[in-house]
Amino acid sequence: MTHKGRSVAVKVGLLGLGTVGAGTAAILLDSAGRHPLMADIEVYRVGVRSLTKPRPVAIAEEHLTTDLEAIVTDPDVDIVVEVIGGLEPARSLILKAIHAGKHVVTANKAVIARYGDEIFTAANEAGVYVLLEAAVGGGIPVIQPLKQALGVNRIHAVTGIVNGTTNYILTRMQQEGGDFEPILADAQALGYAEADPTADVDGLDAADKIAILASLAFGGRINLADVHSEGIRHVSAADITYADQLGFVIKLLAIARRDTCPVSNEVLDQLQLRVHPTLVPKSHPLASINDVYNAILVEGEPIGQVMFFGPGAGAGPTASAVASDILSIAASLKSQAAASPGPNPLLACSHQHYCKVSPMADIVSRFYVRLLAQDQPGIIGQLGTCFGNHEVSIESVVQIDLHDGVAEIVVVTHEVQEANFQTALDEVRAFAGIQTVPGVLRVL
């Protein structure tokens, strides 16, 4: 892209021709009916593992190579698109592309969440863009809106259902009254869950994504280790049922919000960053997001609430997001070729500092607690006294059922500091009349 005033193709080096890579190539090779600039984007080189493997999209043999490093250092390549996934060699290839002066598009949330500091620092020094619309929410356009359209707002919170696997499992549990393990096995058989579902069901994938969203929303880099993460393995059919009776649904939420002082309500210069299963009121916009769909709710001033909803994964949606980033960079390159303006600050990552994150013990939340207790006088009174001693105010308490001398008690608290609640709960667990505390969830 060095010729001015001429229509010169923007050459793309595509790393990977799997599900997302093939979907991206299909979009780029079929520009009819799309933005006119798409016709000037050329799939120039494609990195693959095998040159003989059958492919879902037709790529001329001369464009294929197994040497991925040769693509990222090719002087004719303008944009390197990384869709191979995993941490390595993806990270190293991205950095080599940047050092070679290439713009980068990636769908790799794991690499960005863990190595974003290194990658964006290198990109800023090299004067190139690294775009990642496909890294969060699949085909849902949320990254660029946060950087551009919503950039004039003071963002207060970003709350999302950002993992389709866990949302599918929780939806099935809610609709069928089933338990986690058999529904997980069914999701694996249907291809909605990986053979090793750890990253999804333990909240790690959602933590990667909320770290990226928080960085964009609040203008600071995020240490992934600062994101509190809990999964859904311990959510039972009983918890789903009781939540429903109380007017809630259970969702795995990824939450990033500006923290406030619980006494003065003053906004603090630090964030809450957390992923955990949460009781969501049925009237809340996120309560109706079911199956494998994702949704991200952004709250800011002056806009209020904006929700982005759509398919969170899949070849088509993810490839759409990758191609949209390619188009954004191509537009910038075309502009530079015509008039040589400076870097576009809406596409670059400008912040350098790390956000300060609140300790989980300082978070203020409501709680749902399910206890199994001996059916004897005074148990509920003991609970009330213990919670009161630790400034835990009870909103409601219900004795749900009784079997073989064992009562099931459900308690919902008012807002309370996490540290106080956990201290009270530790004391409750030690009560002689309490058999077990099988369910503890936060309430939105």
N, C-alpha and C positions, 0 to 999 in steps of 0.2 A: 504493500500500500504506500508506495513512494511517489507515484505519478499523480500530478495535480491536474484537475479538470478532465480526467478521463475515467471511463467506467472500467475499473479494474476489479477482478474477482477477489473476494476475501477468501483466503485459503484456510481450510480447517483440517487439523490433524486430529483424528478421532482415536482415542486409546480405548479399545474394547468394542466388540461387536456382539455383545450378549443381548439380553432383553432390552435394556435401555439404549444401548449403543445402536442396535438395529432400528429401534423406533425412531431415534434421532436422525439416523441416516435416511430413513424413509421420508421423513418430513423435509429434509434438506434437498433430497433428490426429486421431490415432487412439489415444485413451488407454485403451481397453478392455483389461483384462488386465494393465495396467501399474500402477505405484505409484499409490495413490488421489490423491495430490497432483497428478499429471499432468493431472487433469481441471480443475484450477484455473489451468492455464497457457494463455494465449491468444496465438495468433499475431496480433499486433495490427497491425503494419505490416511490409511486405516491400520491400526495395530491389532493383530489377532494372535491367538496362541497357535493355531494351525492353519496352514494355507489351503488345505484340502477339505476341511470340514464344510458340509452343506450349510448355506446361510439363508435366512428368511428375507434378505434384501440383496438385490443384485449390485455387487461392487466389482468393477473391472479388476482383473488380476494384477495389473501394473500398479494399482493403488494400494494393494495389500502388502503388509510386511509383518514379520514376527519381531522385528527390532524396534521396540517402543522408544528407546533412547534416541534412535535416529530421527524419529518424528519430532520429538521435543527440541532437538537441536537443528532441525532443517531450516535454513535461512528463508525458505519460501513460505513456510507455515506462519500464518498470522495469529491463529487462535488454536490452542491445544484444549481438547475436550476430554476430561478424565472421567470415564464411566466404568472403570474396572473394579472399583470397590476395594474394601479392605484398607489396611494402614500402609503396608508396603507391598509392592513398590510405588503405590499411588503417591505417597508423600514425597518421595525422592524425585519422582517424575515431575510432579507439580513444581517443585523447587528448581529443578533443572530447566524446565520450560520458562519459569520466571527469570532466571539468571541469563537465559538466552534471549530475553526481551519479548517473550510471547505472552499474550493475554491468555487467561485460563478460565474455562468453565468447568465446574465440577458438580456432581450430585452426591458427593461423599461427605455426609454429615459427621462421620466418625473422625476423619482426618481434620476437618475444619474445627470441630469441637476440641480436639486434643492439640493440634498444631497450628491453630489459627494465628497465634502470636507470631510464630516464625514465618508463616506463609505471607501474612499481610504486611509484616515489616519488610520482607524481601520485595513484595510487590510494590510497596510505596517507594522503596529505594530505586527499583528498576523503572518506575513510572508506567506500570502495567496494571490492568484490572484483573481481579479474581472474582467471578460471579458465581452464585450458588443457589439460585432460585429453587432448583430441584432437591436441595438438601433437606428441606423442611416442607412437609405437607404435599409431597408429590406434585400434582398438577395445580394445586391451589396457589395463585399468585399472592404471596404474602411478603416475601423478602423485599422486592422492589417497592411495593406500597409503603412498607415501613421506612425505607430509605428515602423515598421521594414524596408520594402523595400525602403521607401522614407525617412527614418530617417537620411540618410547621406546628404540629401539636405537641403539647407537653404530655407524654405518655405516662399514665399512672399504673397500668397493669396490662400484662399479656397472659391470658389463660387459655390453654388449649387441650383438646383431645388430639394428640399428634401421633398415636400409634394405633394403626388399624387392627393389628392382631389382638391386642388386649381389649379394644372396644368391641370387636366381634365376639370374643369370649364372654365378656360381661353382658352383652346384649342377649346372647343365647342363655346365659344363666338367669337373666331376668325374665325372659319369655317362657322358658321351659322349666324353671325351678331346679335346674341341674347343678351339680358341683363342678368345681374347677377342673380337676384332673380328667374326667371323661370328655368334657367339652374341649379341653386342650388337645387331647388325642384325636378327636374328630376334626378339629381345625387343622392339625398336622396332616391328616389323611386327605383333607380337601385342598391343601396347599396354602391355607391362610396363615399357617404358623410354620416356622423352620423346624428341622429335625432337632436342633439345639435351640430352644426358644428363650434362652436365658436373657439375651439383650432386650427382648420384647417384654416378657412377663415379669422381669425384675426391675423394669423401669429404666434401664440403661439407655435404650434407644431414645426414649422421651427426654432423658436428661441431656443427651447430646443436642437434641433439637431445641430445647428451651434455653440452653446456653447460647446457641446461635441467635435465637430470637431476642433474648435479653440484651445481648451485645448490641444489636441493631436498634432496639427500642430505647435503650438508656445510654447509648453513646459511650460505652466502655468495654474493655475486654473482660472476659470471664474465665476464671480458673474452673475447669470442669469439676475438680474435687470439691468446690464450694457448693455444688448443687446437691441438695439432700434428695436421696432417691429411695423409694419403696415400691415394690411390685404388688401384684394381685394374687400371689399364691395363697395367701391366708384368707382371702375373701371367700366366704362360704355361701351356700344356698340360703342358710338361715339369715345371714346378714342381708342378702338381697331381699328376702321376704319381709323382714322387719323394717328395712329402709322404705320399702314400698308402702307398708302400713302407716309409716310416719310421714309419708308425702315426699319421699326422696327416691332418686335412682343413684346407683353407685357407678362412678366413672373414674378412670385413671386420668388425673389432671396433671398437666405441667403448668406451673404457676411462676410468673416473674412479676413482682410488683414493688413499687417504692414502699419502703417500710415507714411506719408512723409510730410516734411515741404513744403507748397505750394510755398515758395519763393526759397529756395535752393535745393529742391527735396531731401534733406537729409532724410535717414530713421530714424524714431523716435522710441524710446523705448516704444511704445504703439500701440494699435490695433484699427482698425475700426471694429465694430461688429454691424451688422444691417440686418433686414429683411424688405423688402418692395417691392411692385410691381415696375417693372423697364422696361423701353424701351430698348430692346436688339437688336442690329443690326442683320439683317437677315443673315449676313455672320458669326456671332459668333457661336461657337460650341454648345452653349446651346439653340440657337434659334429654333433648329429642334427637341427638346425634347418635345414630345406631350403626351396627354392623361394622364394615371396614372403613367407613367414612371418617374423615378428620374435620375438625373445625378449630379455628383460632379466633378468640374474642379479644379485641384490642379496645382498651378504655383510655381515653385521653381528653385533654381540654384544648380547644373548645368542642371537638367533634362529638364527644359522648362515647357511645358504644358502636363498634363496627365489627361484624363477624364475617370471617372468610370460611367458606364451607365447600367441600368437594372430595373427590377420591384422593386418598393419601398415598397411594402407591399404584403400581401397574405400569406396563410398558408405555401405553399411550399418554397418560397424564404426566409421568415423569419425563418422557421424551419431549413433551410440549414445553415443560419448564426449562429443560436444557436448551432447546431450540430458541426459546425466547431470550435467553441470555446471549446466545450466539448473535441473534439479531441486534440486541442492544450494543454489543461491542462492534459489530459490523457497521452500524449507524455512526458510531463514534469515529471509526477508522475512515469511513467515507467523508465525514465532516473534516477530519484532519487533512485528508488528502486534498480536499478542495481549498481549505483556508488556513490550515495549520493552527487551530486554536490551542489553548492550554488544556490540561487534563480536566475531565468532567468530574466535578466533586460529588455528583450524585451517584456515580458508579464506583468511586474509590472508597477505601476504608481509611478514615482520617483520624480516628481516636487511637491513642497510644496507651492510656492508663487502664488499670484494672479496677473494676467496680468493687466496692466494699459490700460484702454479703453478710446479712444478719445470721448469727448462730441460731440453729433450730430451737434451742432452749428459749429464745426470746420471742419466738413467733406467737401471735395471739390467734386462737381459733376456737370454734365450737367442736365438741367431741361427742361421738356415739360410742357407748360401752355396753357390751352384752356379757352378763355374768351368769354363772351357774352356782347356786347357793343352796345350802341345806334349808329346808322349809321349817324355820324356827323363828320365834318372835324376836324382833329387834334388829334384824339384818338391814332392812331399809333405813332404819334410824341410824345404825352405825355408819352406813354409807353416807348419809346426809351430814353427819357430824364430822366424819373424816374429810369429806370434800370441803366442807365449810372451814375447817381448820387450815386448809391450804388455799383459801380464797377461790374455790371452785364452786360457782353457782349453778344449781341444777335447774334446767328448763322443764324437763319432764322425766318421770320415772314410772315404768309400767312393769308389773309382774305378768309375763306373757303366758307361761305354761307351767304345769306341775306334773312330773312323772317320777314315781318311786321315791317320793320324799325330796326330790330336787326341784327347786324353782328356777325358772329362767327370768332374769331381770334385765330390762333394757333401760339405760339412762342416757339422756341427751343433755349436755351442759350448755350454759351460756358461754360467751367468749371468755377465754381464760389463757393465761400465759402457759406455753408448753411445759416449762420447767415445773411450775406449780402442779399442773395436771399430772405429769409423770410421777412426781413425788407422792401425790395422793394415791395414784393408782398402785404404786409399789406397796403402800401401806394396806390398801384394800386386798391385794393379792395375798397378804400375810394373815388376813382375818381367818379365824378358826372355822367360821361358817361358810367361807367361800371355797368352792371346789376348784374353779378355774375361771379365767377371763378369756374366752375364746374369740371375742371380737372387739377390736378398738379401731375406730376410723374417725378421720376428721370430717367436719361438716362445713360446707361452703357457706 
